[in-house]
Amino acid sequence: MMKKENKLWRLIFILPVIIYVVFLIALPLIYIFIISFFKSDSYGGMINTFTLQNYIEVFDSVYIDIFLKSIGIASITTLICILISYPFVIFVSHKKAITQKILMTLVMIPFLTNSLIRMYGWVVLLRKSGVINETLINTGIVHEPLSLMYNSFGIIIGMVYTLLPFMLLPLYSSVTTIDKSLLEASSDLGASKFKTFTNIIVPGTLSGLFNGSLMVFTPALGYFFIVDILGGGKIMILGNLIKNQFLTARNWPFGASISILLVVITTILILIYRKLGGKMEDLGGA
């Protein structure tokens, strides 16, 4: 009798999660998958006829270029986040516990503000009449405004700013688990900071590094609002392409096919992470 009551209570507790997953994730995804095989008519509607044309069209050279550009921007964003995060988390890990908490809290504070507002803040900073250009001109460093936005440079700045915490947090969690005695032994034996970093810190944080890279790379493929604001509509990535197909071109089946391919890419990355995650943890433990 008690076992039945326990199962009932467990079901009651997990029911909200089940409802959320089924109605807000599974069913919409199934719907998108189904309509990706439909045809689009001239008036923005859908014709219930099975076709693979949408998936064939995705491999047109125009869309391949968008795929490659999206991967390029996401890769550069991920690399910059790694280069910024490692020095920061190593610096934080050597501080007192209370200082670590304060510094990591400061990392999370930007999340209290809407992402769009923060992006428009970058517009104020990066535009030709913005704070950065005005400062550079007034100090004589440059004589004419620099093009800091409405290009790939501005987009990458926005991506790094938005996604950096997703790299910092996993790396910080990994760094704090490294045995401090290993770092002390490395220092006592005369190893350089570079050797300590490559031989102890990197192997000990591989799982966090891959996890952070996944959490940065995947959203960077689809954050269309950053590209719209800081790219000025001049650059197209997968997220913008999908949004335009649904809202502007009104070609829902083609937009759905691109969405499914993006889901496939994300799934492959997650599977790679799950496949290599255990090996990385073993390397870290070694």
C-alpha positions as CSV (number, residue, x, y, z in Angstrom):
1,M,0.0,0.0,0.0
2,M,2.8,2.4,0.9
3,K,4.6,1.7,-2.3
4,K,1.5,2.6,-4.3
5,E,1.2,5.8,-2.4
6,N,4.8,6.6,-3.0
7,K,4.5,6.0,-6.7
8,L,1.3,8.2,-6.8
9,W,3.2,11.1,-5.0
10,R,6.1,10.7,-7.4
11,L,3.8,10.9,-10.3
12,I,2.1,14.0,-8.9
13,F,5.5,15.7,-8.4
14,I,6.8,14.9,-11.9
15,L,3.5,15.6,-13.7
16,P,4.2,19.3,-14.3
17,V,7.5,18.4,-15.9
18,I,5.9,15.8,-18.1
19,I,3.2,18.3,-19.2
20,Y,5.9,20.9,-19.9
21,V,8.0,18.5,-22.0
22,V,5.1,17.0,-23.9
23,F,3.1,20.2,-24.7
24,L,5.8,22.8,-25.0
25,I,8.7,20.8,-26.4
26,A,7.7,17.4,-27.9
27,L,4.5,18.3,-29.6
28,P,5.8,21.6,-31.2
29,L,8.9,19.8,-32.4
30,I,6.8,17.0,-33.9
31,Y,4.6,19.6,-35.6
32,I,7.7,21.3,-37.1
33,F,9.0,18.0,-38.3
34,I,5.7,17.1,-40.0
35,I,5.3,20.5,-41.8
36,S,8.9,20.3,-43.0
37,F,7.7,17.8,-45.6
38,F,4.8,20.0,-46.8
39,K,4.8,22.4,-49.7
40,S,4.3,26.1,-49.5
41,D,1.8,27.9,-51.7
42,S,2.0,31.4,-53.1
43,Y,0.0,33.0,-50.3
44,G,2.0,31.8,-47.3
45,G,-0.1,28.8,-46.7
46,M,0.9,25.1,-46.6
47,I,-0.1,22.3,-49.0
48,N,-0.5,18.9,-47.3
49,T,1.6,17.1,-49.8
50,F,4.7,15.0,-48.9
51,T,7.9,16.3,-50.5
52,L,11.6,16.3,-49.8
53,Q,12.2,19.5,-51.8
54,N,12.6,21.6,-48.7
55,Y,15.5,19.5,-47.5
56,I,17.0,19.4,-51.0
57,E,16.8,23.1,-51.2
58,V,18.7,23.6,-47.9
59,F,21.8,22.2,-49.7
60,D,21.7,25.1,-52.2
61,S,25.0,27.0,-52.3
62,V,23.4,30.1,-50.9
63,Y,22.2,28.3,-47.8
64,I,25.5,26.3,-47.5
65,D,27.3,29.7,-47.3
66,I,24.9,30.7,-44.5
67,F,25.6,27.4,-42.7
68,L,29.4,27.9,-43.0
69,K,29.1,31.5,-41.9
70,S,27.0,30.5,-38.9
71,I,29.5,27.8,-37.9
72,G,32.4,30.3,-38.3
73,I,30.8,33.0,-36.1
74,A,29.9,30.3,-33.5
75,S,33.4,28.9,-33.5
76,I,35.1,32.2,-33.1
77,T,32.7,33.1,-30.3
78,T,33.5,29.9,-28.6
79,L,37.2,30.3,-28.9
80,I,37.1,33.9,-27.6
81,C,35.0,32.8,-24.6
82,I,37.6,30.1,-23.8
83,L,40.5,32.6,-24.0
84,I,38.7,35.0,-21.7
85,S,37.3,32.4,-19.3
86,Y,40.4,30.4,-18.4
87,P,42.4,33.3,-17.0
88,F,39.4,34.6,-15.1
89,V,38.4,31.3,-13.5
90,I,42.0,30.6,-12.5
91,F,42.3,34.1,-11.0
92,V,39.0,33.6,-9.1
93,S,39.9,30.1,-7.9
94,H,42.9,31.5,-6.0
95,K,40.8,34.0,-4.0
96,K,39.1,33.4,-0.7
97,A,35.7,31.7,-0.7
98,I,33.7,34.9,-0.1
99,T,35.6,36.7,-2.8
100,Q,34.9,33.9,-5.3
101,K,31.2,34.1,-4.5
102,I,31.2,37.9,-5.0
103,L,33.0,37.7,-8.4
104,M,30.9,34.8,-9.7
105,T,27.8,36.7,-8.6
106,L,29.0,39.7,-10.6
107,V,29.2,37.4,-13.7
108,M,25.5,36.6,-13.3
109,I,24.2,40.1,-12.7
110,P,23.8,40.9,-16.4
111,F,21.2,38.1,-16.6
112,L,18.9,40.3,-14.4
113,T,18.5,42.7,-17.4
114,N,16.7,41.8,-20.6
115,S,19.0,40.7,-23.4
116,L,17.5,43.1,-25.9
117,I,18.2,46.0,-23.6
118,R,21.8,44.9,-23.2
119,M,22.2,44.7,-26.9
120,Y,20.9,48.2,-27.5
121,G,23.4,49.3,-24.8
122,W,26.1,47.9,-27.1
123,V,24.7,49.9,-30.0
124,V,25.3,53.1,-27.9
125,L,28.9,52.0,-27.3
126,L,29.8,50.7,-30.8
127,R,28.0,53.0,-33.3
128,K,30.1,55.6,-35.2
129,S,28.8,58.4,-32.9
130,G,29.0,56.1,-29.9
131,V,31.0,56.3,-26.7
132,I,34.0,54.2,-27.9
133,N,34.5,56.1,-31.2
134,E,34.0,59.5,-29.6
135,T,36.6,58.5,-27.0
136,L,39.1,57.3,-29.6
137,I,38.7,60.4,-31.7
138,N,38.9,62.8,-28.8
139,T,42.1,61.2,-27.5
140,G,43.6,61.3,-31.0
141,I,44.0,57.5,-31.3
142,V,42.0,57.5,-34.5
143,H,40.9,60.4,-36.8
144,E,37.7,58.9,-38.1
145,P,35.1,56.6,-36.6
146,L,35.7,52.9,-36.8
147,S,33.2,50.4,-38.1
148,L,32.5,48.5,-34.9
149,M,29.0,47.3,-35.7
150,Y,26.8,46.3,-38.6
151,N,29.5,43.7,-39.4
152,S,30.8,40.4,-38.1
153,F,33.0,42.1,-35.6
154,G,29.9,43.7,-33.9
155,I,28.0,40.4,-34.0
156,I,30.9,38.5,-32.3
157,I,31.2,41.1,-29.6
158,G,27.4,40.7,-28.9
159,M,27.7,36.9,-28.9
160,V,30.7,36.8,-26.6
161,Y,29.1,39.2,-24.2
162,T,25.9,37.3,-24.1
163,L,27.3,33.8,-23.9
164,L,30.5,34.2,-21.9
165,P,28.8,33.2,-18.6
166,F,27.9,29.9,-20.1
167,M,31.6,29.2,-20.5
168,L,32.7,30.7,-17.2
169,L,30.4,28.7,-15.0
170,P,31.3,25.1,-16.2
171,L,35.0,26.0,-16.3
172,Y,34.8,27.5,-12.8
173,S,33.1,24.3,-11.5
174,S,35.9,22.2,-13.1
175,V,38.8,24.4,-11.8
176,T,37.5,24.3,-8.2
177,T,37.6,20.5,-8.3
178,I,41.3,20.4,-9.1
179,D,43.4,19.2,-6.2
180,K,45.4,22.2,-5.0
181,S,48.2,20.0,-3.9
182,L,48.9,19.2,-7.6
183,L,49.3,22.9,-8.3
184,E,51.6,23.3,-5.3
185,A,53.7,20.3,-6.3
186,S,54.0,21.7,-9.8
187,S,55.2,25.0,-8.4
188,D,57.6,23.4,-6.0
189,L,59.2,21.3,-8.7
190,G,59.9,24.4,-10.8
191,A,57.3,24.0,-13.5
192,S,56.4,27.1,-15.4
193,K,52.9,28.5,-15.3
194,F,52.4,27.4,-18.9
195,K,53.4,23.8,-18.1
196,T,51.1,23.8,-15.0
197,F,48.3,25.1,-17.2
198,T,48.8,22.6,-20.0
199,N,49.6,19.5,-17.8
200,I,47.3,20.0,-14.8
201,I,44.6,22.6,-15.4
202,V,43.6,21.8,-18.9
203,P,43.3,18.0,-18.4
204,G,41.5,18.6,-15.1
205,T,38.9,20.9,-16.8
206,L,38.3,19.1,-20.1
207,S,34.8,18.1,-19.2
208,G,33.9,21.6,-18.2
209,L,35.6,23.0,-21.3
210,F,33.6,20.7,-23.6
211,N,30.4,21.4,-21.7
212,G,31.0,25.2,-21.9
213,S,31.8,25.0,-25.5
214,L,28.6,23.2,-26.2
215,M,26.6,25.7,-24.3
216,V,28.2,28.6,-26.2
217,F,28.5,27.1,-29.7
218,T,24.9,25.8,-30.0
219,P,23.1,29.1,-29.1
220,A,25.5,31.1,-31.2
221,L,24.1,29.4,-34.3
222,G,20.6,30.7,-33.6
223,Y,20.7,34.0,-31.6
224,F,19.1,36.0,-34.4
225,F,18.3,39.1,-32.3
226,I,22.0,39.8,-31.8
227,V,22.7,39.6,-35.5
228,D,19.6,41.8,-36.3
229,I,20.7,44.5,-33.8
230,L,24.5,44.5,-34.1
231,G,24.7,43.2,-37.7
232,G,22.1,45.6,-39.0
233,G,20.5,42.9,-41.2
234,K,23.6,42.8,-43.4
235,I,24.7,39.3,-42.2
236,M,22.6,36.2,-42.2
237,I,23.0,33.2,-39.8
238,L,20.8,30.1,-39.3
239,G,18.7,31.9,-36.7
240,N,17.9,34.8,-38.9
241,L,17.3,32.5,-41.9
242,I,14.7,30.5,-39.9
243,K,13.1,33.6,-38.5
244,N,12.8,35.2,-42.0
245,Q,11.3,32.0,-43.5
246,F,8.6,32.0,-40.8
247,L,7.8,35.7,-40.4
248,T,8.9,37.4,-43.7
249,A,8.9,34.9,-46.5
250,R,5.9,33.0,-44.9
251,N,7.5,29.7,-46.1
252,W,6.9,27.7,-43.0
253,P,7.8,24.3,-44.5
254,F,11.2,25.5,-45.6
255,G,11.8,27.3,-42.3
256,A,10.8,24.0,-40.5
257,S,13.3,22.0,-42.5
258,I,16.1,24.3,-41.5
259,S,14.9,24.2,-37.9
260,I,15.0,20.4,-38.0
261,L,18.6,20.4,-39.4
262,L,19.6,22.8,-36.6
263,V,18.1,20.4,-34.1
264,V,20.0,17.5,-35.7
265,I,23.3,19.5,-35.4
266,T,22.6,20.2,-31.8
267,T,21.7,16.6,-31.1
268,I,24.9,15.4,-32.7
269,L,26.9,17.8,-30.6
270,I,25.2,16.5,-27.4
271,L,25.8,12.9,-28.4
272,I,29.5,13.7,-29.0
273,Y,29.6,15.3,-25.5
274,R,27.9,12.3,-23.9
275,K,30.3,10.0,-25.8
276,L,33.4,11.9,-24.8
277,G,32.3,13.2,-21.4
278,G,33.3,10.1,-19.5
279,K,36.6,9.9,-21.2
280,M,37.3,13.5,-20.4
281,E,36.4,13.0,-16.7
282,D,38.8,10.0,-16.6
283,L,41.6,12.2,-18.1
284,G,40.8,14.8,-15.5
285,G,40.9,12.3,-12.7
286,A,44.2,10.9,-14.0
